[in-house]
Amino acid sequence: MRWDRLRRSSNVSDRRGQGASGGGRIPGGGKGLGLTGIVVVLLIAWAMGKNPLELLALLDGGGTSAPGTSAPARTSNPNDPAIAFIEAVLGDTEDAWTEIFAASNARYEPPQLDVFEGGVTTACGYASSAVGPFYCPGDRKVYIDLQFFRELETRFRAAGDFAQAYVIAHEVGHHIQTLTGVSARVNAARQRGEQLKGDGGLLVRQELQADCYAGIWAHSAQRRFDILEPGDLEEALNAASAIGDDRLQKQAQGRVVPDSFSHGTSEQRVRWFRRGFEQGSVDACDTFAATRL
């Protein structure tokens, strides 16, 4: 991936080494719970009607972070390749979505992105690194622990910089959903007590749309800067496949339970990312109206 061609964002904060932002203690960092354990925790959380972040925090030691003033982010090292890469990918998502929003006479407001380690306190609650990369609509931030990228490569065999770029672009896709009101409609359905999980449910449709939006970014970046090298697209598709509900459930519990799906199958995630990449159109990403996911 020729990411050195991309503009680097100024909206990335490096909070590694600061502990849980927000002034509270870090309960253990969740280092014993791998990515396969995330699926089990999420299934339990949905079954109990609990916030998955709260349950992860309890499993991590039972503590919650005390309120406080967030420590200022340390100055990013311009020579740190991991931070430089994240800044480049986020910066280009900003440029791509600014262009797309402008075509509809709308103004794009980019998210912030915090790099953390161990655990972090957000407007959505405390999260250990075990939860993986996530977006919090409460503070409109993307949160990433770089350990996830290492596990993606070593444990799930989804290596490559474009695989990592797909993950970042997917979380930015959730920010797009916040800006366009999609997330609010899903939350309203949750408050009404509607069933959200399950194959074809609203949560799956929301996640697949974020995958499609990631594909739109890749389409835009390739059109503007020819960033893809041989094998890059396969890296992203492999990453999408590696974190499908069916594959993760099979690895974690030996069987697949479609009624508990929250992100979509490996095949669905690959298909919707590819759809966004090939068509490059927001209209192509209406997973909520799709009869076939």
Rosetta silent file (secondary structure, phi, psi, omega in degrees, C-alpha in Angstrom):
SEQUENCE: MRWDRLRRSSNVSDRRGQGASGGGRIPGGGKGLGLTGIVVVLLIAWAMGKNPLELLALLDGGGTSAPGTSAPARTSNPNDPAIAFIEAVLGDTEDAWTEIFAASNARYEPPQLDVFEGGVTTACGYASSAVGPFYCPGDRKVYIDLQFFRELETRFRAAGDFAQAYVIAHEVGHHIQTLTGVSARVNAARQRGEQLKGDGGLLVRQELQADCYAGIWAHSAQRRFDILEPGDLEEALNAASAIGDDRLQKQAQGRVVPDSFSHGTSEQRVRWFRRGFEQGSVDACDTFAATRL
SCORE:     score description
SCORE:     0.000 S_00000001
   1 L     0.000  126.828 -178.851    0.000    0.000    0.000 S_00000001
   2 L   -87.359   64.993 -174.072    1.457    3.347   -1.047 S_00000001
   3 H   -75.671  -13.699  178.628    0.239    5.170    2.054 S_00000001
   4 H   -69.985   -8.689  176.629    3.090    7.665    1.957 S_00000001
   5 H   -82.955   -9.390 -172.030    1.147    9.436   -0.816 S_00000001
   6 L   -94.666  148.875  176.542   -1.657   10.335    1.591 S_00000001
   7 L   -70.407  137.354 -179.375   -2.063   13.498    3.645 S_00000001
   8 L   -90.109  131.333 -178.114   -1.528   12.924    7.347 S_00000001
   9 L   -74.380  151.186  172.814   -4.327   13.932    9.710 S_00000001
  10 L   -99.450    9.863 -176.345   -3.826   16.191   12.706 S_00000001
  11 L  -101.309   20.952  178.932   -6.746   14.497   14.491 S_00000001
  12 E  -105.721  129.289  177.251   -4.766   11.557   15.906 S_00000001
  13 E  -115.657  130.668  178.836   -3.847   11.493   19.601 S_00000001
  14 E   -97.881  105.178 -177.187   -1.282    9.065   20.974 S_00000001
  15 L  -106.916   15.636  177.806   -2.381    8.162   24.507 S_00000001
  16 L   -64.474  139.335  178.687   -0.180    5.130   24.978 S_00000001
  17 L    85.120    0.181 -179.137    1.498    5.014   28.342 S_00000001
  18 L   -98.792   -8.570 -173.409   -1.065    7.311   29.976 S_00000001
  19 L    81.685 -166.911 -179.052   -3.371    4.680   31.386 S_00000001
  20 L   -72.505  115.062  178.117   -7.134    4.938   31.002 S_00000001
  21 L   -60.748  139.771 -176.372   -7.904    8.451   29.831 S_00000001
  22 L   116.693   -5.039  172.233  -10.434   10.031   32.132 S_00000001
  23 L    91.445   -4.670 -177.549   -8.398    9.790   35.326 S_00000001
  24 L   -90.831  174.735  178.872   -9.491    6.336   36.481 S_00000001
  25 L   -80.540  159.079  173.623   -7.469    3.247   37.127 S_00000001
  26 L   -95.032  118.462  179.180   -6.912    0.594   34.497 S_00000001
  27 L   -65.128   -5.251  174.569   -8.389   -2.733   35.712 S_00000001
  28 L   150.772  -10.053  175.264   -5.734   -5.071   34.031 S_00000001
  29 L    85.868   -5.167  176.756   -5.971   -4.065   30.456 S_00000001
  30 L    66.738   24.788 -173.346   -7.817   -7.152   29.264 S_00000001
  31 L   -73.855  -14.446 -179.758   -4.635   -8.744   28.006 S_00000001
  32 L   -87.731   -8.326 -176.743   -5.775  -12.250   28.819 S_00000001
  33 L  -104.907  107.862 -178.430   -8.856  -12.066   26.622 S_00000001
  34 L   -78.993 -178.610 -178.183   -8.013  -12.605   22.967 S_00000001
  35 H   -62.537  -34.010  179.202  -10.072  -11.691   19.960 S_00000001
  36 H   -65.835  -29.263  178.796  -11.836  -15.040   20.000 S_00000001
  37 H   -72.676  -20.420 -179.343  -13.009  -14.289   23.528 S_00000001
  38 H   -60.679  -41.747 -177.762  -14.633  -11.077   22.374 S_00000001
  39 H   -59.927  -45.029 -179.312  -17.382  -13.019   20.598 S_00000001
  40 H   -61.921  -44.674 -179.836  -18.289  -14.947   23.732 S_00000001
  41 H   -62.112  -43.841 -179.315  -18.391  -11.765   25.816 S_00000001
  42 H   -63.930  -40.521  179.135  -20.570   -9.997   23.250 S_00000001
  43 H   -61.746  -44.113  178.772  -22.988  -12.920   23.089 S_00000001
  44 H   -63.536  -42.740 -177.971  -23.350  -12.931   26.864 S_00000001
  45 H   -61.456  -46.218 -179.516  -23.766   -9.163   26.946 S_00000001
  46 H   -65.531  -38.049  179.846  -26.538   -9.151   24.351 S_00000001
  47 H   -64.405  -34.140 -178.589  -28.298  -12.057   26.066 S_00000001
  48 H   -89.991   -5.753 -178.606  -28.200  -10.187   29.385 S_00000001
  49 L    71.287   28.047 -177.061  -29.139   -6.889   27.840 S_00000001
  50 L  -106.157  161.456  173.967  -25.933   -5.293   29.106 S_00000001
  51 L   -70.238  121.420 -179.157  -23.438   -2.884   27.604 S_00000001
  52 H   -56.620  -34.782  179.859  -20.603   -5.075   26.195 S_00000001
  53 H   -64.476  -38.842  179.370  -18.019   -2.500   27.312 S_00000001
  54 H   -66.541  -40.531 -179.290  -19.231   -2.712   30.908 S_00000001
  55 H   -66.399  -39.883  177.513  -19.093   -6.504   30.881 S_00000001
  56 H   -62.547  -39.211  179.214  -15.567   -6.468   29.483 S_00000001
  57 H   -64.322  -39.744  178.909  -14.530   -4.082   32.228 S_00000001
  58 H   -64.952  -42.912  178.822  -15.993   -6.407   34.878 S_00000001
  59 H   -64.201  -26.399 -176.134  -14.201   -9.401   33.415 S_00000001
  60 L   -83.104   -2.271  176.350  -11.027   -7.372   33.429 S_00000001
  61 L   148.586   -3.547  173.867  -11.082   -6.917   37.176 S_00000001
  62 L    85.646    0.837 -176.517  -14.415   -5.557   38.258 S_00000001
  63 L   -97.459  160.148  170.936  -13.388   -1.923   38.374 S_00000001
  64 L  -125.818  149.383 -176.693  -14.774    1.129   36.700 S_00000001
  65 L   -76.632  137.002  178.589  -12.809    4.212   35.959 S_00000001
  66 L   -77.501  147.186  179.513  -13.419    7.176   38.164 S_00000001
  67 L   -65.415  152.232  179.641  -14.431   10.395   36.477 S_00000001
  68 L  -178.938 -172.402 -179.831  -11.726   12.949   36.005 S_00000001
  69 L   -92.485  129.020 -178.556  -10.000   15.176   33.564 S_00000001
  70 L   -63.256  137.368  176.802   -8.503   13.436   30.592 S_00000001
  71 L   -69.958  144.616  179.937   -4.750   13.627   30.452 S_00000001
  72 L   -65.664  143.940  178.643   -3.472   15.551   27.461 S_00000001
  73 L   -68.042  141.774  178.259   -2.321   13.407   24.590 S_00000001
  74 E   -74.459  155.238  179.181    1.423   13.218   24.240 S_00000001
  75 L   -64.458  129.844 -178.884    2.971   14.697   21.142 S_00000001
  76 L   -69.282  140.777  176.083    3.117   12.067   18.432 S_00000001
  77 L   -77.870  115.248 -176.929    6.565   11.032   17.304 S_00000001
  78 L   -63.237  -15.751  179.919    6.731   11.962   13.617 S_00000001
  79 L   -96.774    0.881  177.880    9.167    9.091   13.114 S_00000001
  80 L   -78.621  109.312 -174.983    6.851    6.456   14.628 S_00000001
  81 H   -63.208  -31.354 -179.919    5.739    4.464   11.560 S_00000001
  82 H   -65.734  -44.444  179.466    2.630    3.092   13.286 S_00000001
  83 H   -70.113  -40.608  179.063    1.337    6.570   14.116 S_00000001
  84 H   -59.441  -40.708  179.436    2.376    7.947   10.731 S_00000001
  85 H   -63.926  -47.139 -179.876    0.394    5.176    9.028 S_00000001
  86 H   -62.243  -42.003  178.355   -2.728    5.833   11.089 S_00000001
  87 H   -61.780  -38.616 -179.312   -2.458    9.564   10.449 S_00000001
  88 H   -67.891  -45.685 -179.388   -2.161    8.932    6.717 S_00000001
  89 H   -65.642  -46.594  179.872   -5.171    6.615    6.521 S_00000001
  90 H   -62.668  -41.545  179.800   -7.333    8.837    8.719 S_00000001
  91 H   -59.207  -39.179 -178.935   -6.237   11.913    6.785 S_00000001
  92 H   -76.286  -30.063  172.832   -7.310   10.378    3.507 S_00000001
  93 H   -62.883  -35.848  177.932  -10.666    9.271    4.902 S_00000001
  94 H   -61.856  -45.482 -178.620  -11.138   12.938    5.825 S_00000001
  95 H   -68.137  -41.332 -179.207  -10.363   14.040    2.273 S_00000001
  96 H   -64.108  -49.003 -176.371  -12.481   11.343    0.666 S_00000001
  97 H   -74.369  -27.413  172.632  -15.565   11.945    2.803 S_00000001
  98 H   -61.550  -42.877  178.605  -15.193   15.734    2.574 S_00000001
  99 H   -65.132  -43.570 -178.617  -15.411   15.343   -1.196 S_00000001
 100 H   -66.687  -44.315  178.918  -18.374   12.958   -0.990 S_00000001
 101 H   -64.482  -40.226 -178.665  -20.316   15.144    1.446 S_00000001
 102 H   -62.015  -31.935  178.574  -19.598   18.273   -0.609 S_00000001
 103 L   -63.670  -21.041  176.914  -21.183   16.614   -3.639 S_00000001
 104 L  -107.886   20.419  179.762  -24.439   16.640   -1.640 S_00000001
 105 L    57.097   37.398  177.782  -23.890   20.208   -0.401 S_00000001
 106 L  -120.162  158.885 -179.467  -23.073   18.909    3.092 S_00000001
 107 L  -107.703  127.808  179.897  -20.111   19.568    5.356 S_00000001
 108 L   -87.301  129.941  176.080  -18.083   16.665    6.674 S_00000001
 109 L  -110.353  108.353 -174.253  -16.971   16.816   10.298 S_00000001
 110 L   -71.129  153.971  176.491  -14.101   14.343   10.808 S_00000001
 111 L   -82.542  165.368  167.564  -13.753   12.196   13.925 S_00000001
 112 E   -90.193  158.365  176.480  -10.843   12.201   16.325 S_00000001
 113 E  -133.106  123.762  179.181   -8.788    9.019   16.689 S_00000001
 114 E  -108.069  125.974  171.491   -7.115    7.965   19.946 S_00000001
 115 E   -93.902  124.383 -177.517   -4.373    5.347   20.025 S_00000001
 116 E  -132.875  175.039  173.822   -4.320    3.710   23.459 S_00000001
 117 L  -141.212  139.038  177.206   -2.966    0.648   25.194 S_00000001
 118 L    85.162  -64.503 -178.319   -4.529   -1.572   27.835 S_00000001
 119 E  -167.296  162.234 -177.470   -7.739    0.339   28.429 S_00000001
 120 E  -153.143  142.673  174.555   -9.455    3.633   27.854 S_00000001
 121 E   -99.170  128.484 -176.929  -12.360    5.593   29.315 S_00000001
 122 E  -128.248  177.193  175.266  -14.697    7.062   26.714 S_00000001
 123 L   -66.665  -15.193  178.089  -18.082    8.734   26.552 S_00000001
 124 L   -96.165    2.290 -178.715  -19.416    5.218   25.906 S_00000001
 125 E   112.735 -176.909  179.412  -17.834    3.801   29.070 S_00000001
 126 E   -80.498  141.694  176.003  -14.627    1.978   29.900 S_00000001
 127 E  -135.741  132.603  171.310  -13.159   -0.386   27.317 S_00000001
 128 E   -85.792  167.213 -179.370  -10.231   -2.748   27.632 S_00000001
 129 H   -62.828  -18.333 -178.128   -8.058   -3.478   24.640 S_00000001
 130 H   -65.440  -20.741 -178.742   -9.897   -6.807   24.293 S_00000001
 131 H   -72.789  -15.742 -179.381  -12.867   -5.059   22.738 S_00000001
 132 L    79.886 -179.541  177.834  -10.782   -4.270   19.657 S_00000001
 133 L   -59.144  141.868  179.606  -11.010   -1.074   17.598 S_00000001
 134 E  -153.973  163.406  176.736  -14.290    0.763   18.112 S_00000001
 135 E  -116.751  133.897  177.516  -16.094    4.018   17.502 S_00000001
 136 E  -109.573  112.849  179.491  -17.883    5.912   20.265 S_00000001
 137 L   -67.804  -21.813 -178.613  -20.689    8.167   18.999 S_00000001
 138 L   -63.257  -38.342  177.944  -20.813    9.926   22.380 S_00000001
 139 L  -116.052    3.185  178.409  -17.489   11.669   21.825 S_00000001
 140 L    54.660   50.595  179.223  -17.223   10.981   18.083 S_00000001
 141 E  -127.621  147.287  169.446  -13.878    9.256   18.415 S_00000001
 142 E   -97.890  136.208 -179.160  -12.295    6.150   16.974 S_00000001
 143 E  -120.665  131.317 -178.543  -10.246    4.139   19.491 S_00000001
 144 E  -139.319  127.767  167.463   -7.478    1.713   18.513 S_00000001
 145 E   -99.653  124.770 -174.790   -5.026   -0.348   20.524 S_00000001
 146 L   -62.706  -16.596  176.528   -2.206   -1.340   18.171 S_00000001
 147 H   -59.581  -29.675  179.533   -2.156   -4.786   19.789 S_00000001
 148 H   -60.651  -42.563  179.891   -5.252   -5.549   17.691 S_00000001
 149 H   -63.679  -36.177  178.313   -3.251   -5.205   14.492 S_00000001
 150 H   -67.761  -40.398  177.873   -0.638   -7.611   15.834 S_00000001
 151 H   -69.168  -36.239  178.318   -3.310  -10.166   16.747 S_00000001
 152 H   -58.581  -37.608 -178.916   -4.988   -9.685   13.393 S_00000001
 153 H   -79.340  -47.947 -171.974   -1.725  -10.700   11.775 S_00000001
 154 H   -83.451  -37.692 -175.155   -0.487  -13.452   14.067 S_00000001
 155 L   -93.605  -34.155 -175.776   -3.690  -15.088   15.265 S_00000001
 156 L  -110.289    2.269  174.119   -6.053  -14.498   12.380 S_00000001
 157 L    54.589   38.740  176.751   -3.511  -14.469    9.559 S_00000001
 158 L  -116.573   69.975 -174.339   -4.882  -11.231    8.167 S_00000001
 159 L   -86.008  164.500  172.290   -1.598   -9.425    7.685 S_00000001
 160 L   117.434  147.610 -178.178   -0.813   -6.308    5.710 S_00000001
 161 H   -68.526  -30.607  179.384   -1.093   -2.555    5.898 S_00000001
 162 H   -73.698  -27.640  172.822   -4.192   -2.445    3.720 S_00000001
 163 H   -63.006  -41.529  178.204   -5.917   -4.874    6.091 S_00000001
 164 H   -68.234  -37.889  178.094   -5.202   -2.389    8.875 S_00000001
 165 H   -63.339  -37.817  176.570   -6.414    0.491    6.722 S_00000001
 166 H   -58.993  -42.776 -179.690   -9.694   -1.377    6.178 S_00000001
 167 H   -61.366  -45.951  179.560  -10.186   -1.616    9.961 S_00000001
 168 H   -62.460  -46.665 -178.172   -9.657    2.138   10.389 S_00000001
 169 H   -64.395  -32.774  176.436  -11.929    2.975    7.459 S_00000001
 170 H   -63.459  -44.873  179.598  -14.636    0.665    8.872 S_00000001
 171 H   -66.098  -36.353  174.135  -14.651    2.560   12.183 S_00000001
 172 H   -63.336  -32.098  176.219  -14.811    5.838   10.285 S_00000001
 173 H   -58.907  -35.853  176.253  -17.818    4.312    8.539 S_00000001
 174 H   -67.926  -31.644  175.250  -19.582    4.243   11.903 S_00000001
 175 H   -65.549  -40.450  176.605  -18.807    7.948   12.242 S_00000001
 176 H   -58.570  -41.574  179.019  -20.508    8.510    8.889 S_00000001
 177 H   -63.894  -33.872  175.221  -23.544    6.692   10.279 S_00000001
 178 H   -66.945  -43.814 -178.713  -23.580    9.049   13.258 S_00000001
 179 H   -66.630  -32.894 -176.140  -23.444   12.091   10.993 S_00000001
 180 H   -93.421   -1.905  176.401  -26.199   10.794    8.715 S_00000001
 181 L    90.411   -0.178 -179.439  -28.543    9.696   11.508 S_00000001
 182 H   -64.377  -45.996 -178.836  -28.287    5.949   10.909 S_00000001
 183 H   -61.651  -38.405  179.536  -26.886    5.248   14.372 S_00000001
 184 H   -63.822  -37.840 -179.949  -29.630    7.298   16.008 S_00000001
 185 H   -69.383  -37.247  177.534  -32.311    5.254   14.237 S_00000001
 186 H   -67.521  -41.439  178.300  -30.720    1.981   15.350 S_00000001
 187 H   -64.863  -36.572  177.642  -30.483    3.257   18.926 S_00000001
 188 H   -63.611  -38.951  177.322  -34.126    4.336   18.805 S_00000001
 189 H   -64.523  -37.551  177.602  -35.071    0.805   17.771 S_00000001
 190 H   -63.859  -42.993 -179.150  -33.068   -0.532   20.714 S_00000001
 191 H   -66.349  -27.423  176.879  -34.882    1.781   23.120 S_00000001
 192 L   -79.555   -3.542  178.986  -38.197    0.568   21.747 S_00000001
 193 L    84.072   15.105 -179.957  -37.157   -2.941   22.670 S_00000001
 194 L   -71.767  151.962  177.418  -36.844   -4.194   19.102 S_00000001
 195 L   -75.145  121.591 -176.507  -34.697   -7.227   18.382 S_00000001
 196 L  -104.634  -34.629 -175.848  -31.438   -5.963   16.889 S_00000001
 197 L   -83.705  172.612  179.732  -29.130   -8.968   16.782 S_00000001
 198 L   107.309  155.859  179.313  -29.373  -11.982   14.548 S_00000001
 199 L   -57.917  120.469 -178.227  -28.731  -12.737   10.903 S_00000001
 200 L    87.026    0.179  179.983  -30.296   -9.895    8.923 S_00000001
 201 L   -75.356  174.612 -176.046  -30.904   -7.794   12.031 S_00000001
 202 H   -63.537  -36.333  179.799  -30.256   -4.084   12.381 S_00000001
 203 H   -64.890  -42.934  177.786  -26.850   -4.547   14.011 S_00000001
 204 H   -62.216  -44.030 -179.838  -25.637   -6.721   11.156 S_00000001
 205 H   -63.964  -36.752  178.465  -26.966   -4.236    8.609 S_00000001
 206 H   -65.556  -44.142 -179.236  -25.239   -1.388   10.437 S_00000001
 207 H   -68.442  -40.574  179.704  -21.893   -3.197   10.469 S_00000001
 208 H   -66.805  -32.616  175.736  -22.115   -4.275    6.835 S_00000001
 209 H   -66.008  -39.297  176.382  -22.848   -0.705    5.820 S_00000001
 210 H   -63.094  -36.553  174.794  -19.673    0.388    7.636 S_00000001
 211 H   -62.720  -43.082  179.513  -17.797   -2.270    5.646 S_00000001
 212 H   -63.832  -40.223  177.248  -19.278   -0.868    2.446 S_00000001
 213 H   -63.676  -36.416  174.913  -18.261    2.653    3.474 S_00000001
 214 H   -61.068  -38.947  176.682  -14.720    1.365    4.021 S_00000001
 215 H   -64.504  -37.340  177.075  -14.843    0.107    0.449 S_00000001
 216 H   -61.470  -44.273  177.928  -15.944    3.543   -0.751 S_00000001
 217 H   -59.389  -45.960 -179.195  -12.912    5.104    0.905 S_00000001
 218 H   -60.026  -40.433  177.248  -10.622    2.530   -0.755 S_00000001
 219 H   -60.176  -45.910 -178.547  -12.250    3.284   -4.121 S_00000001
 220 H   -65.468  -45.088 -178.930  -11.689    7.020   -3.627 S_00000001
 221 H   -63.588  -39.365  178.844   -8.074    6.628   -2.466 S_00000001
 222 H   -67.183  -40.289  179.485   -7.243    4.382   -5.402 S_00000001
 223 H   -64.251  -39.911 -174.654   -8.838    6.793   -7.862 S_00000001
 224 H   -86.076  -32.369 -172.155   -6.987    9.805   -6.488 S_00000001
 225 H  -131.057   -0.161  179.707   -3.595    8.362   -5.564 S_00000001
 226 L    50.990   57.332 -172.149   -3.274    4.843   -7.015 S_00000001
 227 L   -82.901  -17.616 -171.121   -2.402    3.518   -3.553 S_00000001
 228 L   -82.051  133.952  172.215   -2.934   -0.185   -4.171 S_00000001
 229 L  -107.785  165.031  179.566   -0.067   -2.558   -4.759 S_00000001
 230 L   -54.085  129.706  178.949   -0.444   -6.200   -5.823 S_00000001
 231 L    93.413  -12.666 -176.903   -2.141   -8.170   -3.060 S_00000001
 232 H   -63.734  -47.076 -178.680   -3.489   -5.156   -1.169 S_00000001
 233 H   -61.184  -39.178  178.221   -7.142   -5.720   -2.015 S_00000001
 234 H   -62.773  -33.936  177.279   -6.806   -9.362   -1.009 S_00000001
 235 H   -60.793  -45.912 -179.618   -5.421   -8.201    2.359 S_00000001
 236 H   -65.980  -42.745 -179.789   -8.552   -6.174    3.076 S_00000001
 237 H   -65.305  -36.024  177.789  -10.860   -8.947    1.920 S_00000001
 238 H   -66.609  -39.422  178.034   -8.969  -11.442    4.084 S_00000001
 239 H   -65.402  -43.208  178.574   -9.338   -9.177    7.113 S_00000001
 240 H   -60.593  -39.670  179.852  -13.069   -8.772    6.479 S_00000001
 241 H   -69.175  -37.086 -175.234  -13.415  -12.533    6.230 S_00000001
 242 H   -65.173  -26.111 -175.672  -11.337  -13.171    9.357 S_00000001
 243 L  -112.978   27.987  172.542  -13.699  -11.213   11.608 S_00000001
 244 L   -73.304  149.685 -178.973  -17.026  -12.506   10.336 S_00000001
 245 H   -55.711  -45.059 -175.881  -19.500  -13.655   12.993 S_00000001
 246 H   -64.894  -41.072 -178.837  -19.642  -17.203   11.704 S_00000001
 247 H   -69.168  -43.179  179.991  -15.885  -17.646   11.616 S_00000001
 248 H   -66.577  -40.942  179.141  -15.301  -16.104   15.047 S_00000001
 249 H   -65.129  -40.453  179.347  -18.114  -18.110   16.637 S_00000001
 250 H   -61.365  -41.024  179.906  -16.817  -21.331   15.118 S_00000001
 251 H   -70.723  -36.692 -174.204  -13.363  -20.639   16.544 S_00000001
 252 H   -81.874  -37.487 -172.966  -14.641  -19.571   19.961 S_00000001
 253 H  -132.315    4.434  174.407  -17.371  -22.127   20.636 S_00000001
 254 L    78.668    1.900  178.861  -17.173  -24.702   17.877 S_00000001
 255 L  -151.290  163.537 -178.041  -20.552  -23.842   16.361 S_00000001
 256 L  -109.230  131.854 -179.260  -22.340  -21.021   14.583 S_00000001
 257 L  -122.086   90.032 -176.437  -25.398  -19.321   16.104 S_00000001
 258 H   -57.123  -29.854 -178.930  -27.002  -17.033   13.482 S_00000001
 259 H   -65.524  -15.520 -178.946  -29.519  -15.674   16.004 S_00000001
 260 H  -107.825    8.535  179.601  -26.663  -13.991   17.846 S_00000001
 261 L   -59.733  143.031  176.388  -24.942  -12.419   14.836 S_00000001
 262 L  -133.500  -12.690 -176.985  -23.993   -8.762   15.259 S_00000001
 263 L  -126.354  -15.100 -177.405  -21.516   -8.070   12.433 S_00000001
 264 L   102.926  158.109  179.781  -22.378  -10.381    9.548 S_00000001
 265 L   -73.566  166.658  177.125  -20.805  -13.502    8.125 S_00000001
 266 H   -57.560  -44.400 -178.875  -17.371  -13.581    6.539 S_00000001
 267 H   -63.520  -41.454 -179.697  -18.943  -13.828    3.101 S_00000001
 268 H   -65.650  -42.773 -178.084  -21.260  -10.882    3.756 S_00000001
 269 H   -64.365  -41.297  177.374  -18.477   -8.661    5.075 S_00000001
 270 H   -63.362  -44.885 -175.692  -16.315   -9.409    2.037 S_00000001
 271 H   -63.844  -41.318 -176.593  -19.203   -8.809   -0.358 S_00000001
 272 H   -76.301  -32.872  172.736  -20.199   -5.435    1.082 S_00000001
 273 H   -64.196  -45.483 -179.991  -16.639   -4.127    1.247 S_00000001
 274 H   -62.557  -37.585  179.447  -16.141   -5.202   -2.355 S_00000001
 275 H   -61.581  -45.279  177.639  -19.443   -3.566   -3.346 S_00000001
 276 H   -64.210  -40.121 -179.365  -18.311   -0.225   -1.916 S_00000001
 277 H   -66.601  -41.877 -176.162  -14.895   -0.566   -3.526 S_00000001
 278 H   -76.363  -35.384 -175.912  -16.232   -1.450   -6.957 S_00000001
 279 H   -98.037  -29.567  176.614  -19.095    1.062   -7.102 S_00000001
 280 L    61.242   27.067 -175.422  -17.747    3.896   -4.967 S_00000001
 281 L  -127.387  134.191  177.216  -21.254    5.158   -4.307 S_00000001
 282 H   -60.889  -35.017 -179.988  -23.058    5.781   -1.032 S_00000001
 283 H   -61.519  -25.667 -179.431  -26.279    4.647   -2.712 S_00000001
 284 H   -77.024   -7.879 -173.712  -24.733    1.214   -3.174 S_00000001
 285 H  -106.541   22.233 -179.687  -24.352    0.838    0.587 S_00000001
 286 L   -81.845   77.396 -179.631  -28.000    0.863    1.680 S_00000001
 287 L   -67.711  -22.467 -177.379  -27.845   -2.378    3.618 S_00000001
 288 L   -73.013  -23.071  178.521  -31.035   -1.476    5.476 S_00000001
 289 L   -98.972   -7.644 -175.745  -33.085   -1.721    2.291 S_00000001
 290 L   -71.104  135.467  176.091  -31.283   -4.788    0.937 S_00000001
 291 L   -85.586  -24.102  177.703  -33.294   -7.985    0.714 S_00000001
 292 L  -124.447  119.005  177.196  -30.113  -10.050    0.423 S_00000001
 293 L   -91.933    0.000    0.000  -27.166   -9.302    2.677 S_00000001
